[in-house]
Structure formats: C-alpha cells, structure tokens
Amino acid sequence: MSWNLRDRAAPLLRFGGTLAFRLTAWYVLAGLGLVVFVSACLYFVLVAELEKSTDLFLADKQHVIRTMLRERPDDWDALREEIELESAARRYQQFYIRLLDERSAPLLTTPGMAEQLDLSQLTAQTQSHSERTIRMRGRTGRQFSVTGAMAPVGANGVQSDTVQIAIDISQQEQLLALYRRRFLVILLGTLAIFPLAGYQIARHGIRPVREMAMTARHISSTNLRERIRAEGYPVELASLASTFNKMLDRLEDSFERISRFSADIAHDLRTPVNNIRGEAEVALARARTIDEYREVLDSCLEETVRLSKLISDLLFLARAESPLTHLRRERVDVTELLGGVQEYYEASAADAGISLTTLSAAQPVIADLDRGLMQRAVSNLVSNAVAHTPPGGSVVLEANSDTAMICIQVSDTGVGIPPESLPRVFDRFFRVDTSRAQTSGGTGLGLAIVQSIMLLHGGDVQIASQLGQGTRVTLHMPLSVER
C-alpha cells in the first residue's frame, strides 16, 4: 500500500520540482501580495476618509452652535431649530445634540437621543475627552462618534454651556463590512484564477528552454552539428543560445582535432614500428654477415630514437595541458639564452651552408622564465628554420623588450609557408611538406610544443611567412610575474 502511495505521489513531486511550478508559485504569491496590498491601502484610505468626513461634520456643528451661543444667546428659536428639528429632517446618518448649562442641566436635546444613547455615559466620556472625537456604542448596538466642548455664552463669555454631539456611523460600519466581504470574494477569485494564468505564463516563458533541451538531447559525440535557433527568443535566452552554439563550435572543432590527432598519432607510431618489424623480419629470413646485422641494428636504432622522440614530445604536450603543471621560473638573460641556442646549432647550420646569427639588444633583456622550456621553444624554432632554409640562406635570432613584455624573434630566408597552411601550422602532426618531414625525421609537433610553452608563460606566438622569401616567428610574453 505504501508503495502505491509513493508511485501516485511521484508525479506530483516531480511537478513540484519543475521550473514551471516554481515560476507559477512565485507569480501567485506576487499576485496575491499585490492584491492584498492594494486592497488594504484602499481600505485604510476609505476608513481615513470616512473618519475625516465625520470629524469635519462634528466640528462644523460645534462651530455653528458656538457661534449662535456667542452672537445670539437669546435666540432660542434658532437654537431649537438647529438642535431639535434639523436632525429629524435627515433620513440617513442621524445626529443628536444636547446643550447643558454650567450645572450640567439639559437646556435643549434632540428628540430620541435618550433612547439611542446612555446620556450619563455620554457626559462622562466627553468630559474625559474634551474637544476630541471618540467612539461609543449606543443602546441598540449602533456605533456613534461623539464629541463634547465648552461654548461661551454671550459676547463677554462669562457663562459657558456644554455642547454634546453624537452622529450615527452604523452605515459607515456597514459599508466597511461590505468592502471586507467583497475583498474576501476577490481574494478567493484571485486564488482560483492566478494559478491557472501563472502556469500558462510560466509554460510560455520556458518554451525556449524546452526547445533548447530538445536540441541538446540530439547532440552526441557523433552528432555535433546541431545548433539552437535563437530567433524570437528573449535577449537573455538568445545570449544563452549563442553561448551554447559557440561552445558546440569549440567542441566540434576539438573533436575534429582529436580525430585528426588520433589518426596522425596512429600513423606516426605505426610507421617506425613497421619499419623496425620489417627490417627485423628481413634480417632473420636468412643468415647474414656481421656488417649486415650491424646495418639492420643501426636502422632499428634510428627508428627507435625517432619513436622515442615522438613519445617524449607527446608526453610533454600532455603535461603542458595539465592544470597542475608549474613553471620553474628564474631570472634569465634572454640574449645569453639565444647565444647558447646559436652555439648548439651553429655546426649543423654551417654544414648546411646557412648563416646563423644572434642580434644583440641595445640593453640587456632580463625576464622571469623557465630556462629549460624556453631553450626548448627557441631550439624548435631554430631547428625548423635550419631544416627549411636552402644553402646560402640565413637564420637570425633577436630579443628585445619594453616595460612589460619581452619579444623573441626567429627569422629565416627559407622556402616559406603557403598562405592556406599558416592557420594550421600549430596543429599537432601538421606538416606543410610531408615527404620532406618524413626524410628529415620531423614529427609535426615542434610548433605545437612552442605554442604550449608560450601559453604556460602567459604569452602567445605569431607567425608570418611568404613563399620563397622566408618565415618569421615571434614569441611574446610578460617580463615578470606577480610573486
């Protein structure tokens, strides 16, 4: 039985966790809060206006009676008409007036006042709250607003009478009660309408989110060409869709690069292994002389060295992309570092008939670098430059700096790079001339390693080249880092 209850309650629990339900709940709460706030404000304004109207009426009657007692104290006909007759002419909101002398003896009283009010209580209330309007319940349960004040008699004001005024406010109470009942009806109607309207608004509002989710479900590692159409979406969701599409573009590019990388690495690892296997099988096919065996071993050793270098380069790139990789920075004289690289490659450059020089900067170039990594980056550039420069050409190394950045350039007068190949030269295993790279032992990882080293140093690498005129590679990086 408990499992059946859980199964039945599961859809409700799932619905309670949806964005549409939460938006609907907030819409309902906000709508109810607004209705309650506006209705309460209108109610209190109505109460204040009714009380103000009653107070003004009582103050006006007091003023009239006081004026008559001060200016025409002997005109009892006018006083009687004002006190005894005027109230009888009103059909709604009856009022009552009583005039007392100095000994609290009644002089004039509106007919029926004694039946509506406890006069002794009225006298006690008005004496304790003189000149103020107070509320008092009548004999029949009706509510009255009452007030009392002293009224000087005659121009000299030697004698003062007491004026007591009461006005029936039961109709006002009925009006406020009717307002409260109608407000309750409106609130109940709001409770019925707001959830439905809020849910429809929420469903319409999250429609783009559902469409984005449907598109995302169709995306997989084999289908990265799906994109979200952001036309007609709100600005915020259109921006999200654009960001999502850009992320898919990057993922698609990354998957394509990984696919090419996997194919290239399989090919580059298979070639030396097949060469070693083939040479070993040929050597073992029949008995050979020691010199022939030595030649086979030399060839196998050459292939293993090439294979070892390829594996080493791949391991370096993997470590360089790890977020845990740390540089061993030290103060390095960059001109001296370039001189060391020049000295290392000078012999091979001379054998190839190439001039290799380092230009001295106007002032020493000192930077916080990882010496070993920077030597490797510059060595890769010089090695490429020497390999692709014909005899009689030149390779020039140069370093300079400003207040914040260091710039290292390696320029050659070699064969150059075709314009269509320039955007891909930093891709792993990419070779402009594959046949020449195979004969020279190149793996197509040199420039990728240079780019990784620059990224580790917080810099970048740029390349410019023209066919038949040469290539210039420029390294940019900060002079120092915050410690």
C-alpha positions as CSV (number, residue, x, y, z in Angstrom):
1,M,0.0,0.0,0.0
2,S,2.8,2.4,0.9
3,W,4.5,1.7,-2.5
4,N,1.3,2.5,-4.3
5,L,1.1,5.9,-2.5
6,R,4.7,6.6,-3.4
7,D,4.0,5.8,-7.0
8,R,1.0,8.0,-7.1
9,A,2.8,10.9,-5.4
10,A,5.9,10.7,-7.6
11,P,4.4,12.7,-10.5
12,L,3.3,15.4,-8.0
13,L,6.8,15.5,-6.5
14,R,8.4,15.8,-10.0
15,F,6.0,18.6,-10.9
16,G,6.8,20.4,-7.7
17,G,10.4,20.5,-8.7
18,T,9.9,21.9,-12.2
19,L,10.7,25.4,-13.2
20,A,7.1,26.0,-14.4
21,F,5.8,25.1,-10.9
22,R,8.3,27.4,-9.2
23,L,7.5,30.3,-11.6
24,T,3.8,29.7,-11.1
25,A,4.2,29.7,-7.3
26,W,6.1,33.0,-7.5
27,Y,3.5,34.5,-9.8
28,V,0.7,33.5,-7.5
29,L,2.5,34.8,-4.4
30,A,3.4,38.1,-6.1
31,G,-0.2,38.5,-7.5
32,L,-1.8,37.8,-4.1
33,G,0.6,40.1,-2.3
34,L,-0.2,42.9,-4.8
35,V,-3.9,42.4,-4.5
36,V,-3.8,42.3,-0.7
37,F,-1.5,45.3,-0.6
38,V,-3.7,47.4,-2.9
39,S,-6.9,46.4,-1.3
40,A,-5.6,47.1,2.2
41,C,-4.3,50.5,1.1
42,L,-7.7,51.3,-0.4
43,Y,-9.5,50.1,2.7
44,F,-7.4,52.2,5.0
45,V,-7.8,55.2,2.7
46,L,-11.6,54.7,2.8
47,V,-11.6,54.4,6.6
48,A,-9.5,57.6,6.9
49,E,-11.8,59.5,4.6
50,L,-14.9,58.4,6.4
51,E,-13.4,59.3,9.8
52,K,-12.3,62.7,8.3
53,S,-15.8,63.3,6.9
54,T,-17.4,62.5,10.3
55,D,-14.9,64.7,12.2
56,L,-15.5,67.6,9.8
57,F,-19.3,67.3,10.3
58,L,-18.9,67.3,14.1
59,A,-16.5,70.2,14.0
60,D,-18.9,72.1,11.8
61,K,-21.8,71.5,14.1
62,Q,-19.8,72.6,17.1
63,H,-18.8,75.8,15.3
64,V,-22.4,76.6,14.4
65,I,-23.7,76.1,18.0
66,R,-20.8,78.0,19.5
67,T,-21.4,80.9,17.1
68,M,-25.1,81.0,17.9
69,L,-24.4,81.0,21.6
70,R,-21.8,83.7,21.4
71,E,-23.6,86.0,19.0
72,R,-27.3,85.2,19.6
73,P,-27.6,83.6,23.0
74,D,-31.3,84.7,23.4
75,D,-32.4,83.3,20.1
76,W,-33.9,80.1,21.5
77,D,-36.0,79.5,18.4
78,A,-32.9,79.3,16.2
79,L,-31.1,77.1,18.8
80,R,-34.2,74.8,19.0
81,E,-34.4,74.5,15.2
82,E,-30.7,73.7,15.0
83,I,-30.7,71.2,17.8
84,E,-34.2,69.6,17.9
85,L,-35.5,69.9,14.3
86,E,-32.6,69.7,11.9
87,S,-31.7,66.1,12.8
88,A,-35.3,64.9,12.2
89,A,-35.1,66.1,8.6
90,R,-32.1,63.8,7.9
91,R,-33.1,60.3,6.7
92,Y,-29.6,58.8,6.8
93,Q,-26.8,59.3,9.3
94,Q,-28.8,60.7,12.2
95,F,-27.1,63.0,14.6
96,Y,-28.0,64.2,18.1
97,I,-27.1,67.3,20.0
98,R,-27.6,68.2,23.7
99,L,-27.0,71.6,25.3
100,L,-26.2,71.7,29.0
101,D,-25.8,74.7,31.3
102,E,-23.0,75.2,33.8
103,R,-24.7,72.9,36.3
104,S,-24.9,70.2,33.6
105,A,-28.7,70.6,33.5
106,P,-30.1,69.9,30.0
107,L,-31.3,73.0,28.1
108,L,-32.1,71.5,24.7
109,T,-31.9,67.9,23.5
110,T,-32.5,66.4,20.1
111,P,-35.7,64.1,20.3
112,G,-34.9,60.4,20.6
113,M,-31.3,61.0,21.9
114,A,-32.1,59.4,25.3
115,E,-33.4,56.2,23.5
116,Q,-30.2,55.9,21.4
117,L,-27.5,56.8,23.9
118,D,-26.8,56.4,27.6
119,L,-26.6,60.2,28.4
120,S,-24.7,59.7,31.7
121,Q,-22.1,57.7,29.9
122,L,-22.0,60.3,27.1
123,T,-21.4,63.0,29.7
124,A,-18.6,61.0,31.3
125,Q,-16.9,60.2,28.0
126,T,-17.0,63.8,26.6
127,Q,-15.7,65.3,29.9
128,S,-12.7,62.9,29.9
129,H,-12.0,63.5,26.2
130,S,-13.0,67.1,25.8
131,E,-12.6,68.5,22.3
132,R,-11.9,65.1,20.9
133,T,-13.9,62.7,18.8
134,I,-14.4,59.2,20.4
135,R,-16.5,56.2,19.6
136,M,-19.3,55.0,21.7
137,R,-21.8,52.1,21.4
138,G,-25.5,53.1,21.7
139,R,-28.3,51.3,23.5
140,T,-29.3,49.4,20.3
141,G,-25.8,48.3,19.5
142,R,-25.2,51.0,16.9
143,Q,-21.9,52.8,16.7
144,F,-21.7,56.6,17.3
145,S,-18.9,59.2,17.0
146,V,-19.4,61.6,19.9
147,T,-17.6,64.8,21.0
148,G,-18.1,67.5,23.6
149,A,-16.9,71.0,24.1
150,M,-17.4,74.2,26.1
151,A,-19.3,77.0,24.4
152,P,-19.1,80.6,25.8
153,V,-22.5,82.3,26.1
154,G,-22.7,85.9,25.0
155,A,-20.0,88.4,23.9
156,N,-18.4,88.7,27.3
157,G,-18.2,84.9,27.7
158,V,-18.8,84.9,31.5
159,Q,-21.1,81.9,31.3
160,S,-20.2,78.7,29.4
161,D,-22.5,75.9,28.3
162,T,-21.6,72.4,27.2
163,V,-22.4,71.1,23.7
164,Q,-22.5,67.4,23.2
165,I,-22.9,66.0,19.7
166,A,-23.3,62.4,18.6
167,I,-23.6,61.1,15.0
168,D,-24.7,57.6,13.9
169,I,-21.9,55.9,12.0
170,S,-23.5,52.5,11.7
171,Q,-23.9,52.9,7.9
172,Q,-20.2,53.6,7.6
173,E,-19.6,50.4,9.6
174,Q,-21.9,48.5,7.2
175,L,-20.0,50.0,4.2
176,L,-16.7,48.9,5.6
177,A,-18.1,45.4,6.4
178,L,-19.4,45.2,2.8
179,Y,-15.9,46.2,1.5
180,R,-14.3,43.5,3.6
181,R,-16.7,40.8,2.3
182,R,-16.1,41.8,-1.3
183,F,-12.4,41.9,-0.7
184,L,-12.6,38.3,0.5
185,V,-14.5,37.3,-2.6
186,I,-11.9,39.0,-4.8
187,L,-9.1,37.2,-2.9
188,L,-10.8,33.8,-3.3
189,G,-11.3,34.6,-7.1
190,T,-7.6,35.5,-7.3
191,L,-6.6,32.2,-5.7
192,A,-8.6,30.4,-8.3
193,I,-7.5,32.4,-11.4
194,F,-3.9,33.3,-10.6
195,P,-2.5,29.7,-10.5
196,L,-4.1,28.9,-14.0
197,A,-2.9,32.2,-15.5
198,G,0.5,31.9,-13.8
199,Y,1.0,28.4,-15.1
200,Q,0.2,29.4,-18.7
201,I,2.6,32.3,-18.5
202,A,5.3,30.1,-17.0
203,R,4.8,27.4,-19.7
204,H,5.0,30.1,-22.4
205,G,8.1,31.7,-20.8
206,I,10.1,28.4,-20.5
207,R,9.2,27.2,-24.0
208,P,12.6,28.3,-25.3
209,V,14.3,26.4,-22.5
210,R,12.4,23.2,-23.5
211,E,13.4,23.7,-27.2
212,M,17.0,24.2,-26.1
213,A,16.8,21.0,-24.1
214,M,15.3,19.1,-27.0
215,T,18.1,20.2,-29.2
216,A,20.7,19.3,-26.6
217,R,19.3,15.7,-26.4
218,H,20.1,15.2,-30.1
219,I,23.7,16.2,-29.6
220,S,26.3,13.4,-29.1
221,S,29.9,12.8,-29.9
222,T,28.9,11.6,-33.4
223,N,26.4,14.5,-33.9
224,L,27.9,17.9,-33.1
225,R,26.3,19.8,-35.9
226,E,23.0,20.6,-34.2
227,R,22.6,24.2,-33.3
228,I,20.0,26.2,-31.3
229,R,17.9,28.7,-33.4
230,A,17.7,31.8,-31.2
231,E,15.4,33.8,-33.4
232,G,12.4,35.1,-31.5
233,Y,13.9,34.3,-28.1
234,P,14.2,36.9,-25.3
235,V,17.5,38.7,-25.1
236,E,18.8,36.7,-22.1
237,L,17.9,33.3,-23.7
238,A,19.2,34.4,-27.1
239,S,22.5,35.2,-25.4
240,L,22.5,31.8,-23.7
241,A,21.7,30.1,-27.1
242,S,24.5,32.0,-28.7
243,T,26.9,31.0,-26.0
244,F,25.7,27.4,-26.2
245,N,26.3,27.4,-30.0
246,K,29.8,28.8,-29.6
247,M,30.5,26.1,-27.1
248,L,29.3,23.5,-29.6
249,D,31.5,25.1,-32.3
250,R,34.5,24.7,-30.0
251,L,33.6,21.1,-29.1
252,E,33.1,20.2,-32.7
253,D,36.5,21.7,-33.6
254,S,38.1,19.9,-30.6
255,F,36.5,16.6,-31.7
256,E,37.7,17.0,-35.2
257,R,41.2,17.9,-34.0
258,I,41.2,14.9,-31.7
259,S,40.1,12.7,-34.5
260,R,42.9,14.0,-36.8
261,F,45.3,13.8,-33.9
262,S,44.4,10.1,-33.2
263,A,44.7,9.3,-36.9
264,D,48.1,11.1,-37.1
265,I,49.5,9.6,-34.0
266,A,48.4,6.1,-35.1
267,H,50.2,6.6,-38.4
268,D,53.3,8.2,-36.9
269,L,53.6,5.4,-34.3
270,R,52.9,2.6,-36.8
271,T,55.5,3.8,-39.3
272,P,58.6,3.3,-37.2
273,V,57.2,0.2,-35.6
274,N,56.5,-1.3,-39.0
275,N,60.0,-0.3,-40.2
276,I,61.6,-2.0,-37.2
277,R,59.5,-5.1,-37.7
278,G,60.2,-5.3,-41.4
279,E,63.9,-4.9,-41.1
280,A,64.0,-7.5,-38.3
281,E,62.0,-10.0,-40.4
282,V,64.3,-9.4,-43.4
283,A,67.4,-9.8,-41.2
284,L,66.1,-13.1,-39.8
285,A,64.9,-14.5,-43.1
286,R,68.4,-16.0,-43.7
287,A,71.9,-15.9,-42.2
288,R,73.7,-12.6,-42.7
289,T,77.2,-11.2,-42.1
290,I,78.1,-9.2,-39.1
291,D,78.2,-6.0,-41.2
292,E,74.7,-6.7,-42.5
293,Y,73.4,-7.3,-39.0
294,R,75.1,-4.1,-37.8
295,E,73.4,-2.1,-40.6
296,V,70.0,-3.5,-39.6
297,L,70.6,-2.7,-35.9
298,D,71.7,0.9,-36.9
299,S,68.5,1.3,-38.9
300,C,66.4,-0.1,-36.0
301,L,68.2,2.2,-33.5
302,E,67.4,5.2,-35.8
303,E,63.7,4.3,-35.8
304,T,63.6,3.7,-32.1
305,V,65.2,7.1,-31.5
306,R,62.6,8.7,-33.7
307,L,59.9,6.8,-31.9
308,S,61.3,7.8,-28.5
309,K,61.4,11.4,-29.5
310,L,57.8,11.3,-30.7
311,I,56.6,9.7,-27.4
312,S,58.6,12.3,-25.5
313,D,57.0,15.1,-27.4
314,L,53.5,13.7,-26.8
315,L,54.2,13.3,-23.1
316,F,55.4,16.9,-22.9
317,L,52.3,18.2,-24.6
318,A,50.1,16.1,-22.2
319,R,51.9,17.5,-19.2
320,A,51.8,21.1,-20.6
321,E,48.0,20.9,-20.9
322,S,47.6,19.7,-17.3
323,P,46.4,22.4,-14.8
324,L,48.9,21.1,-12.3
325,T,51.9,22.0,-14.4
326,H,54.1,24.6,-12.7
327,L,57.0,26.6,-14.2
328,R,60.4,26.8,-12.6
329,R,60.9,30.5,-13.2
330,E,64.2,32.2,-12.7
331,R,65.9,35.4,-13.8
332,V,67.2,34.7,-17.3
333,D,69.3,36.8,-19.6
334,V,67.4,36.1,-22.8
335,T,70.2,37.4,-25.1
336,E,72.6,34.9,-23.4
337,L,70.0,32.1,-23.8
338,L,69.7,32.8,-27.5
339,G,73.5,32.8,-27.8
340,G,73.6,29.3,-26.2
341,V,71.0,28.0,-28.7
342,Q,73.0,29.6,-31.6
343,E,76.2,27.9,-30.4
344,Y,74.4,24.5,-30.2
345,Y,73.0,24.7,-33.8
346,E,76.0,26.5,-35.3
347,A,77.8,23.4,-36.5
348,S,74.7,21.9,-38.2
349,A,73.9,25.3,-39.8
350,A,77.4,25.6,-41.1
351,D,77.3,22.1,-42.6
352,A,74.1,23.1,-44.4
353,G,75.7,26.3,-45.7
354,I,73.4,28.6,-43.6
355,S,74.4,31.7,-41.6
356,L,73.1,31.6,-38.0
357,T,73.4,34.8,-36.0
358,T,72.1,36.5,-32.9
359,L,71.5,40.2,-32.8
360,S,72.4,42.0,-29.6
361,A,69.8,44.2,-28.0
362,A,70.6,47.8,-27.0
363,Q,70.3,46.9,-23.4
364,P,70.2,43.5,-21.5
365,V,66.9,41.6,-21.7
366,I,66.2,40.0,-18.4
367,A,62.9,38.1,-17.7
368,D,61.3,35.6,-15.3
369,L,61.3,32.4,-17.4
370,D,61.6,28.7,-17.2
371,R,65.0,28.4,-18.7
372,G,64.7,24.8,-19.9
373,L,61.3,25.3,-21.5
374,M,62.3,28.5,-23.2
375,Q,65.5,26.8,-24.6
376,R,63.3,24.1,-26.0
377,A,60.9,26.5,-27.6
378,V,63.7,28.5,-29.3
379,S,65.5,25.3,-30.3
380,N,62.4,24.0,-32.0
381,L,62.2,27.3,-34.0
382,V,65.8,27.3,-34.9
383,S,65.7,23.6,-35.9
384,N,62.7,24.3,-38.2
385,A,64.4,27.3,-39.7
386,V,67.6,25.5,-40.5
387,A,65.7,22.5,-41.9
388,H,63.7,24.7,-44.3
389,T,66.3,27.2,-45.4
390,P,68.4,26.4,-48.5
391,P,72.2,26.7,-48.6
392,G,73.3,30.3,-48.7
393,G,70.4,31.5,-46.6
394,S,70.4,32.9,-43.1
395,V,68.7,32.5,-39.7
396,V,68.6,35.4,-37.3
397,L,67.7,35.3,-33.6
398,E,66.7,38.5,-31.8
399,A,65.3,39.6,-28.4
400,N,64.0,43.0,-27.2
401,S,61.7,44.2,-24.5
402,D,59.7,47.2,-23.3
403,T,58.4,48.0,-19.8
404,A,56.1,45.0,-19.6
405,M,56.7,42.5,-22.4
406,I,59.5,40.6,-24.0
407,C,59.7,39.7,-27.7
408,I,61.8,36.9,-29.2
409,Q,62.0,36.6,-33.0
410,V,63.5,33.8,-35.1
411,S,63.6,34.8,-38.8
412,D,64.9,32.8,-41.8
413,T,65.2,33.2,-45.6
414,G,63.8,29.8,-46.3
415,V,61.2,28.4,-48.6
416,G,58.3,29.9,-46.7
417,I,54.8,28.5,-45.9
418,P,51.8,28.7,-48.2
419,P,49.1,31.1,-47.0
420,E,46.5,28.3,-46.8
421,S,48.7,26.3,-44.4
422,L,49.5,29.2,-42.0
423,P,46.3,28.8,-39.9
424,R,47.2,25.1,-39.2
425,V,51.0,25.2,-38.5
426,F,50.4,25.0,-34.8
427,D,48.2,21.9,-35.1
428,R,49.7,18.7,-33.9
429,F,51.2,16.4,-36.6
430,F,50.6,19.0,-39.3
431,R,53.3,19.2,-41.9
432,V,53.5,21.6,-44.8
433,D,55.7,19.2,-46.8
434,T,55.0,15.7,-45.6
435,S,57.6,14.0,-47.8
436,R,60.4,16.2,-46.6
437,A,59.3,15.9,-43.0
438,Q,59.5,12.1,-43.2
439,T,63.0,12.2,-44.6
440,S,64.2,14.7,-42.1
441,G,62.6,12.9,-39.2
442,G,60.2,15.6,-38.2
443,T,57.1,14.7,-36.2
444,G,54.9,17.8,-36.8
445,L,54.9,18.6,-33.1
446,G,57.6,21.3,-32.9
447,L,55.4,24.4,-33.3
448,A,52.6,22.8,-31.1
449,I,55.2,22.5,-28.3
450,V,56.3,26.1,-28.8
451,Q,52.7,27.3,-28.5
452,S,52.2,25.2,-25.3
453,I,55.3,26.7,-23.8
454,M,54.1,30.2,-24.6
455,L,50.7,29.6,-23.1
456,L,52.4,28.3,-19.9
457,H,54.3,31.6,-19.7
458,G,51.2,33.6,-20.2
459,G,52.2,34.7,-23.7
460,D,51.5,33.8,-27.3
461,V,53.2,33.0,-30.6
462,Q,52.7,34.6,-34.0
463,I,54.0,33.5,-37.4
464,A,54.3,35.4,-40.7
465,S,55.6,33.9,-43.9
466,Q,55.9,34.4,-47.7
467,L,56.7,31.7,-50.2
468,G,60.2,31.9,-51.4
469,Q,61.1,34.7,-49.0
470,G,61.2,33.2,-45.6
471,T,59.4,32.9,-42.3
472,R,59.4,35.0,-39.1
473,V,58.1,33.5,-35.7
474,T,57.6,35.9,-32.8
475,L,57.2,35.0,-29.2
476,H,55.5,37.4,-26.8
477,M,55.4,37.0,-23.0
478,P,55.4,39.1,-19.8
479,L,58.8,40.2,-18.5
480,S,57.9,39.2,-14.9
481,V,55.0,37.7,-12.9
482,E,53.5,38.6,-9.5
483,R,55.0,36.6,-6.8
